[in-house]
Amino acid sequence: MADGKPATFAAQVRSAVIWRSGSQIGTQIVSWASTLIVIRLLAPQDYGLFAMAQVMLVLLNTMNGYGLASALIREEEVTEERLRQTLGMLMLLNGGLALIQFTAAPLVAMWFEEPQVANLLRVQSLLYLCIPFCALSHAILSRRMDFRRPAQVRLVAAIAGAGTALTGALSGWGVWTLVAAPLVMLLTEAIGMTRAARTPVIPIFRFEGAGHIAGFGGVMTMTQLFWFVQSQADVMIAGRVLDTHDLGVYTTGLFLAQLLAAKFVPPINEVAYAAYSRQPEIGAPALLATIRLVMLVALPAYAGLAVVAPVLVPVLLGEHWIEIVPLLPILACAMAMMTLQILFAPATNARGVPMAALRITMIGSVVMTSAFYIGSHFGIEGFAWAWVGGMAVLTIATVRLSGGIIGLRIEGLARAILPPLGAALAMAAGVALLLHLLPAVPDLLALAIAVPVGVGLYLGILHRIAPDRIDEALRFARNRGESEEEPAPAPAPAE
């Protein structure tokens, strides 16, 4: 640390995490405030129709070029010509995806036997026109470890999307509310990110010398394709065996359970990938640092979600969503494993081994599809239990395959996970007992009592069994996470 460079890098990482994750909290507060109102105004059938349309949208979005643009993050030097070449690739790619979705929309509607799905997909094809500018701008700013300006843009975009959602729900747009809000949000983000990154807006369609970018992006795209199969097979199968009401209940419960894994972990992974790419030789310590930081928050969040579900769902969503309650404890268990599993890909990608993530998603596509097919014979809860069984197998496979590449030992992983896991389970038992002993009180009051008690229990137990974890998190927050012997390579101090 004599030259000061490690401390500077650690400070960059800390700032990136705070801006990316902190802004995500602000963005999600805005998004969730509107979402909860919209859920109360729309019917489960609207969410069922939207989930059917989302299957194709998610599939084609795996090929939208974010992986291609992310190859720029690892480049030592990026010229203006390379940026314009990448923009050209992204525009051709996304223009083709828009045309495919518009043309194939009736086939998707035929699969689900819902004609309105075709109209939803045709309008949603406009989303692809914004993606090239979002993807390229994101790569440019990630290279600079600048997550402040994207955070500001995303907050503005979330406000625009929330305003559109509320307007649509209150005006009786029905399912079209769920289509219009993302369109406005993505358009706002594309304009704002282009201005923030000063992204070129004139593409080049001559691609000499850009083959390695296309190759890296191609592997990343293939990974996303198998990720689509892994994560959307449930809706593909459920859309055939459940009616729109039950499908809406299942997908909304899954959305609630996946909030942390889908909304808050990806921002951490963005920063981690950029940080790992800067120092790819530091493998297992960096990943373990990230795991400790994330699981410190994720495990008590999932345990808490499982035990407060009976009072949380009526308060957040309303009584007509009460069918979600028995799903949440099951899904919370699965999402805890998923949160750990998805932390590995940035580390292997940054080391220039994207094939590792590809192999894992190939395994996941087979495992999860098989699990969902089996679960489909047991109704909505069968799909929830399929998540648990499938994610258990996939997490073990991920640890074995990716851990070998980055030198991660199972003992180190256990030391990172067991203290917060033990504290979270003990906390959940305490909160469950509290809710059982409470007299009959309104759900809001029960929730208001359970949450602070749960937080206090978790922190108290964790301080008792592993005080170093709290100290580590506080050191990181205060920007004193660097070891005197080794710089902090990831969003938390290394072991």
N, C-alpha and C positions, 0 to 999 in steps of 0.2 A: 504493500500500500504506500510505499515511499513516494511514488510519482502521483498519487492521488487518483489514478484512473479507476481502480476498482470501486472506490467510494462514489465517484461520479456516476459510474454505471449502475451501482446499487440504488443511488438516488433517482436515476432515470426510471429504473424498474418500479421503485416505490411510487413515484409520481404517476407512472402509467397505470399501475394497479388502482390507485386511488381515483384517478380520473375515469378510467374505464369502468371499474366496478361501482364507484360512488355515483357516477352519472347514470349507470344502469339502474340503481336504486331509485334515483329521481325520475328517470324515464318510466320505470315500471309503476311507480306511484301514480303518475299521470295516466298511464295506460290502464292500470287496474281500476282506478277510480271510475273511468268511463266504461271499462269492460263489465264491472259488477252491475252498473246501472243498465247496460245493454242486455246482459243476461237476464235481468229481472223483467225486461220489456219484451224480449223475444221468446219464442217457444222452443222446446227441445227439437221439434221438427226442423226449424231453421238451421240449427247447428248440425243436425243430421245431414241435410242437403249440402251444407257448406263442407262438411267432412268428406263427402263423396267427391266434390269438385277438387278438394285439396289433394287427393291422391295423385292426380295427374300433374297438378301444379308442383307438388313436392318432387315428383319423379323428374320432371324437366328442369327443375331448379338445381338438381344435382349436376347438371351439365352446363350451368350458366356462366362458368368461367372464373368463379372466385378462386378455384384451385390454380388456374392458369395465372391469374394476377398475383397470387401469393408467391409464385416462383420469383417474382421481382424482389421480395423481401430478403432472399438469400443472396442476391447478386452483390458483388463487391462494388460495382459501379453501374449506374443506369443512365443512359443518355436520353435526350429528348426524342431521338429517332426510335429508340427501343420502346419508350412510352407510347408513342403514336402507333407503332406496329402492334403493340399489345391492345391498344384501343380498337384498332382495326379488327384484330382477331375476335375481340369481345363483341363488337357490333355485328359481325357476320354470324357468330355463334348464336347470339340472342335473337337476332332477326329470324334465323332458321327455327329456333325454338318457338317463337311466337307463331310462326306459320304452321308448325306442326300441331301446336295446341289448338289453334283456331280450326284447323281441318279435321282433327281427330276428335273434337268435342262430342259429336253425335255418337261415336262409338263408346265413349265412356258413359254417356247417358244411357245407352242401350245395355251396358253391362250391369248398371245399378237399377235399371228399369225406372228411371226418373228423368223425364224429358227436360225439366228445367235445368238440370246439371249442364246441358250443352250451352245454354245461354250464359250461365255463370262463367264457364270456362272461356268462352269467346271474349267476354269483356275483360277477364283477368289476363288475357294474352298481352294486354297493353303494359303489364308490369315489366316485361322483358326489355322494353325500350329504355328503361331507367337503369337497368343493372350494370351496363358497361361503365357508366360514369361513377356509380357507387363502388364497384369492385376495384377499378383502377385507382381511385382516390384513396380508398382504404389501404391499398398496398403502398402507395407513396407515403402516406402519413405513418404507417407502421414501420417503414424503413427508418424514419426519423425518430421513432419512439414517441411520436406526438399523438397522444390520445385525448388531449384537452379539447382541441377544436372539433374532432369527430363527436365527442361527448356533447358538446354544445349543440351541434347540428342535430344529433339524434333526439335531444330533448325538444327542440323546436318541432322536429318531424312528429314526435309523439304527441305533442299538443295539437298539431294540425290533424293527425289521425283521430285523436280523441274527440275533437270538435266535430269532425265529420261523422263519427260513430254515433255520438249523442244526437246530432241533427237527424240522422237517418232513423234511429230507433224511435225518437219522439214524433217523427213525421210519418211513421208507418211504412217505411221502406221494406220491412221484413228482412229476409235473407240478404237482400242487396246492400243492407247496412254493412254486412261482413265483407262485402266485395269493395265497396267504395272507400272505406277507411284505409285499408292497406295501399290502395292506389294513391290516395292523397299523401299518405305518409312516405311512400317510396319516392314519389316525385319531389317532395320537399327535401328529402335526404339527398337525392341525386344533385339537385341544384346547390344545396348548401355544401356538400362534400366537394363538389367541383370547384367552388369558390375557395374553400378552405385549403385545398391541396394545390390549387392552381393547375388543375389537371388539363392536359391538352384536349381540345375539343375537335381537332381536325385529325382524322385517322390516316394511317398509311396502310395500304393493302399489298405492299411488297414485304415479304417475310424472310428475306435472306438474313441468316445469322441468328434467327430467333427460334431455331429448331429445339434447342435444349429447354427453352421456356415452355414450348408446346409439349415436349416430352414429359417434363415434370408435372405440368398441368394436366396432361392426359392421365397419368397415374392417379393424381388427386381426384380427377373426375370419375375414374373407375371406382375409386374408394367410395365416393359419394353415391354412385349408382347402387352399389351393394348396401350402403347405409340406407338408401331408400327402401330396398327390399326388407332389410332388417327392421326398420322403424315403421313402415307403412303396411306391412303384410296383415297386421291386425285389422286395419280399416278395410282393406281389400276383401278380406274374408268376412268380417263382421257386416259389411255392407250388403252381403248376400244372404246372411242368416238372421240378421236382426232387422226389425222395422226402424223407421227413421226416428221414432221416439227413443227406443232403447239405444240406438247408435248415438243419438245426441247425448244421452245420459252417460254412456261409456266414454265418449270422446271428451266431454266436458270434465268428467272426473279425472281422466288421464291428463288433461291440460292443467288442472289444478295440482295434481301430484308431480307433474314434470316442471313446475314453475322454476324451481331452483336449478335443475339440471339443464333446462332448455333456455332459460333467460339469464342466469347469473354465472354459470360455469363457463359458457362460451366466451364471454369477455375476458375471464381469467386466462383461458386458453389462448386467446389472441395475443395478450401481453406475453404469456409464457413462450409462445412460438417465436415471437420477435426476439425475446431475451435469449432463448436457447440458440437461435440462429447466430446471435452475436458471439456466443461462447459455446459452440457445439461440443467441445471436448469435455465439458463438465456435464456428466450424464445423470447418474443415480442421485447424487446429492441435490441437484437442482429439482429433479422430479419429486423426491421425497419432501423437499421443502414446500413445494406446491401442494402435495397431497396433505401435509400436515395443516397448512393454512385453510384449504378448502374443507376438509373433513371436520375440522374444528367447528365449523359453522353448519355444514350440511347434515351431519349425523343427528344433532339435537333438533334441527329443523324437521327432518323426516320423522323422528320419534315423536315430536310434539304434534305434528300433523296427524299421525295415526291415532293418538289418544284424544285429541280435541275435536275430531271430525264430527261427532254428533251435535256439538254446539256451534262449530265453525260453519258448516254448510248452511244451516238456516239463517245465520247472521249475514254471511257473505252473499249467498245466492238466492235465498228464499226457500220457503217450505216446498215449492213444487219441484225442487232439485234434491229432495231428501233421499232419493234412491241412490245418490252418489256415496252416501255415508259408508256402507259396508265395503265399498271398493277402495277407499282411501288407505286404510291400514295395510291392505295387501300391496297396493301400488307403491306406497311409501317404502316398503322393504325393497321392492325391485329398483326404485329410483336411487336408493342409497348405493346399490351396486353399480348402477349405470353411471352415477356421478364419478365414482372411482374409475370405472373402465374408460371413460372418455378423456381422462387426464393424460393417458399414455401417448396418444397420437402426436401431439405437438413435439414431444421429446424425440420420437423416432423420425418424424418428418424433418426436424431441424438438423438431425445428423445426416441428412441426405439419404434416408432409407424409407421412402414413402411406400415401398412394397410391403413393409411390415403392417402398416395400417390397412393396406389393401387386402392382405391375407386374412387379417382379423375380421374385416367386414364381410369377406366372402364366407368365413365360418359363421359369422353372425346371421347372414341372410338365410343360411340353411337351418341353423339352430332355432332362430326366432320364428321362421315360417312354420317349421314343424311344430313348435310349441303352440302357436296360435291355432293351427289346424286341429290339434288335439283339444285345446281349450274351447274351441267353437262348439263342441258337443255338450258343453256345460253352461251355456248362457253367458251373461255379462261377466259374472264372477270367474268363469272359466278363462276368459281373456285376461283378467287381472292376474290369476295364478300362473298363466302362461308367461307373463312378464317375469315373474319371480324365478320360475324354473329356467327359462331361457337366459336371463341375465346372469344367473349363478354359473351356468356353463360357460358363457361368453367371457365373464370376468376372469375366471380361472385361466381360460385360453389366452386372454390378453396379457395377464401377468406373466405367464410362462414364455410367450413368444416375444413380447416387447421387452420384458425384464431382462432377457438374455442379451438383447442388443445393447442396452444401455448399462448393463452391469448391476442391475437391481437385485438385491438378495431378499428372499422372503422374510428373513428375520428383521431387516430394516423396515419392510412394508408393515409387518405386524406391529413393530414399535410405533410406527406413525399412526396406525388406525386404532389399536386397542384402547388406549386411554380415553379418547373422546367417545368411542363406542360404548365402553362400560359406563361412563358418566351419563350418556344419553339414555341408555336403557334404564338405569336407576332413576333418572329424572322422569321418564315415561311412567314407570311404576308408581312413583309418588304422585304424579298428576292424575293418573287413572284412579288412584285411591281417593284423592281429594274430590274429584268429580262424583265419585260414588257416594261419598259421605255428605256432600252438599245437600241442603234441603232444596225443595222445589223453588228455583229462581229463574228469571228470564235467561234465555241463552246468551244474550249479550253480557249480562252480569257474570254468568259462569265463565265465559271466555275471558272477560276482563280480570277475573281472579286467577284463572288457570295459567295464563300466559306469563305474568310476572313471577308467579310462584315457580313455574317451570324454569324460567331463565335463572332465577336465584338458586334453585336446586342444582341445575347443571353446573353453573360456575362454582358453587360451593363444593360439589363433589369432585369436579375436575381439579380445583385448587388443592384438594386433599390428596388426590392420587397422582396428579401430574402437574405440579405448580409451574414447571418449566414451560408448559404449553402456553399458558396465559402470559408468562413473561416474554416468550418468544413473539407472540402476537403484538404485545405492547411495544417491544423493541422495534419491530417492523413498522408499526404505526408512527413511532417517533423518529424513524429513519436512523436507527442505531443497530440495524440488523447485520452489518458486515462483520464477519469474523476477522480477527487480526491476522490470521494465517491464510485465509482464503476468502475471496470476494463472494458476496451473495449473488448467485447466478440466476435466481428465479424470484418469483414474487414472495419470498420469505427467506430467512436465513438458512443456509445449508447446514447439514449435519457435519 
